[in-house]
Amino acid sequence: MKRKTKFQKQKEKENALKSISVLWQEALKIATSKPERARLYVKQIRAIKKHVKVKLPETIRRGYCKKCLLPFIYGKTAIKRIVKGVIVITCLACGSKRRFRVK
């Protein structure tokens, strides 16, 4: 079996990022009406990320709950607050919290 060339790896990563962005858009559209399907899309995104070894954009990395895999839609599936220089995102489905420093 031949090794992949640099061009082939780059092309594979580009295709993976395209499919990840399509899955993310679909997950955001249906997160409130069909949360189980949205979770499935996020699972697929994570599987693609592991298989191709591509780094996710920050909007996707911070855009879903790590515990229940539901995409965050502020006001519907999550609450976003700023407390003492820290962004706190609370998932309304499972109650878990994620914290990020404000730059």
FIVOPA-33836 format. One record per residue: residue number from 0; x, z, y of N, C-alpha, C in turn. Coordinates in steps of 0.05 Angstrom, whole numbers. Last residue first. Layout:
N
NODE   seq     n_c1     n_c3     n_c2    ca_c1    ca_c3    ca_c2     c_c1     c_c3     c_c2
NODE   NUM        X        Z        Y        X        Z        Y        X        Z        Y
...
***
This chain:
103
NODE   seq     n_c1     n_c3     n_c2    ca_c1    ca_c3    ca_c2     c_c1     c_c3     c_c2
NODE   102     -210      529      747     -184      521      757     -183      524      787
NODE   101     -240      579      709     -244      560      731     -216      554      743
NODE   100     -238      585      638     -228      592      665     -234      570      685
NODE    99     -294      592      596     -272      575      606     -264      585      633
NODE    98     -329      614      539     -317      620      565     -294      602      571
NODE    97     -390      615      505     -364      603      507     -354      608      536
NODE    96     -433      651      461     -423      646      488     -395      633      486
NODE    95     -493      645      422     -464      648      424     -456      640      452
NODE    94     -547      637      413     -539      660      429     -509      663      433
NODE    93     -571      594      388     -559      615      371     -550      639      387
NODE    92     -599      566      430     -608      565      402     -597      588      385
NODE    91     -575      572      478     -602      583      476     -612      582      447
NODE    90     -509      589      491     -526      572      476     -553      586      472
NODE    89     -478      597      553     -492      611      532     -511      591      518
NODE    88     -418      594      584     -439      577      574     -452      592      551
NODE    87     -384      615      640     -396      625      615     -420      607      607
NODE    86     -325      608      674     -350      594      667     -360      604      640
NODE    85     -296      655      716     -298      645      688     -325      632      685
NODE    84     -295      683      764     -276      661      759     -275      650      731
NODE    83     -338      720      756     -311      729      762     -290      707      755
NODE    82     -379      675      726     -375      704      729     -346      710      732
NODE    81     -424      625      727     -397      631      735     -395      661      741
NODE    80     -464      596      674     -460      614      696     -430      617      703
NODE    79     -511      558      641     -484      558      651     -482      577      675
NODE    78     -547      556      581     -546      567      608     -517      568      616
NODE    77     -578      506      539     -556      523      546     -560      533      575
NODE    76     -620      472      530     -607      483      506     -585      503      513
NODE    75     -641      471      584     -657      466      560     -645      478      535
NODE    74     -603      484      621     -631      489      628     -649      486      604
NODE    73     -558      435      601     -562      459      617     -591      461      626
NODE    72     -548      420      539     -562      408      561     -571      432      578
NODE    71     -499      416      490     -509      432      513     -523      413      532
NODE    70     -514      402      421     -503      393      447     -516      410      470
NODE    69     -501      447      368     -522      435      385     -510      427      412
NODE    68     -469      476      332     -464      447      337     -486      432      353
NODE    67     -467      530      326     -490      516      314     -489      485      318
NODE    66     -414      542      345     -426      557      323     -449      541      310
NODE    65     -399      512      387     -381      512      364     -394      525      340
NODE    64     -442      470      423     -437      498      413     -420      496      388
NODE    63     -414      421      467     -431      429      446     -423      457      436
NODE    62     -378      405      507     -406      398      510     -424      406      487
NODE    61     -324      407      507     -338      430      518     -368      426      518
NODE    60     -313      357      483     -302      382      472     -317      406      481
NODE    59     -338      321      518     -349      325      491     -339      351      479
NODE    58     -307      328      564     -336      330      566     -349      334      539
NODE    57     -255      317      546     -263      345      553     -293      348      555
NODE    56     -251      273      489     -252      278      518     -262      306      524
NODE    55     -212      288      430     -237      284      443     -235      288      473
NODE    54     -159      253      400     -166      276      417     -193      269      432
NODE    53     -157      234      332     -159      227      360     -168      251      375
NODE    52     -153      226      275     -134      243      290     -133      234      319
NODE    51     -188      203      241     -172      185      256     -150      200      272
NODE    50     -211      249      217     -202      227      201     -182      210      216
NODE    49     -227      283      259     -208      292      239     -195      269      224
NODE    48     -264      249      286     -241      260      300     -219      269      281
NODE    47     -302      241      247     -287      218      257     -261      228      270
NODE    46     -322      294      244     -310      281      220     -292      258      228
NODE    45     -343      302      295     -320      319      286     -306      306      262
NODE    44     -384      264      293     -363      262      313     -338      278      305
NODE    43     -416      286      253     -403      260      248     -380      256      268
NODE    42     -433      332      278     -417      335      254     -402      309      248
NODE    41     -463      309      318     -439      323      326     -421      327      302
NODE    40     -504      287      287     -487      269      303     -461      283      311
NODE    39     -527      334      268     -515      315      249     -496      296      263
NODE    38     -548      355      315     -526      369      301     -512      351      281
NODE    37     -588      317      324     -566      319      343     -542      334      331
NODE    36     -621      329      281     -608      302      282     -585      303      302
NODE    35     -638      379      297     -624      376      272     -609      349      271
NODE    34     -667      372      346     -641      385      346     -625      382      320
NODE    33     -703      331      375     -695      332      347     -668      345      344
NODE    32     -711      344      430     -734      336      413     -728      339      383
NODE    31     -662      358      451     -685      376      455     -708      369      436
NODE    30     -626      317      436     -619      346      431     -644      364      433
NODE    29     -628      263      443     -648      275      425     -643      305      420
NODE    28     -588      250      480     -616      240      484     -636      256      468
NODE    27     -542      271      458     -552      282      483     -581      274      488
NODE    26     -535      238      414     -539      266      410     -551      279      435
NODE    25     -526      189      439     -550      192      423     -556      221      418
NODE    24     -476      200      462     -499      192      479     -525      196      464
NODE    23     -446      209      416     -450      231      435     -474      225      453
NODE    22     -445      159      391     -458      182      377     -464      205      397
NODE    21     -416      131      430     -443      123      423     -458      146      410
NODE    20     -367      159      428     -382      159      453     -411      150      448
NODE    19     -351      147      375     -356      175      384     -373      176      409
NODE    18     -343       93      377     -365      103      361     -371      132      368
NODE    17     -300       92      413     -325       78      420     -348       89      403
NODE    16     -261      120      385     -271      131      410     -297      118      419
NODE    15     -254       85      342     -264      112      337     -275      124      363
NODE    14     -231       41      367     -257       38      354     -270       66      349
NODE    13     -183       65      384     -202       54      404     -230       51      392
NODE    12     -160       77      335     -167       99      354     -187       89      375
NODE    11     -151       26      315     -169       45      300     -178       68      318
NODE    10     -115        6      352     -141       -7      349     -161       12      335
NODE     9      -71       39      340      -83       40      367     -111       28      366
NODE     8      -61       24      288      -68       52      293      -82       54      320
NODE     7      -46      -29      296      -69      -23      279      -79        5      284
NODE     6        0      -23      327      -23      -37      338      -48      -31      322
NODE     5       35        1      292       27       16      316        2        3      328
NODE     4       12      -11      224       29      -15      247       19        0      271
NODE     3        7       27      165       -6       15      188       14       11      210
NODE     2       40        8      104       36       26      126       22       12      149
NODE     1       11      -17       44       28      -20       68       20        1       88
NODE     0       17        0      -24        0        0        0       18        0       25
***
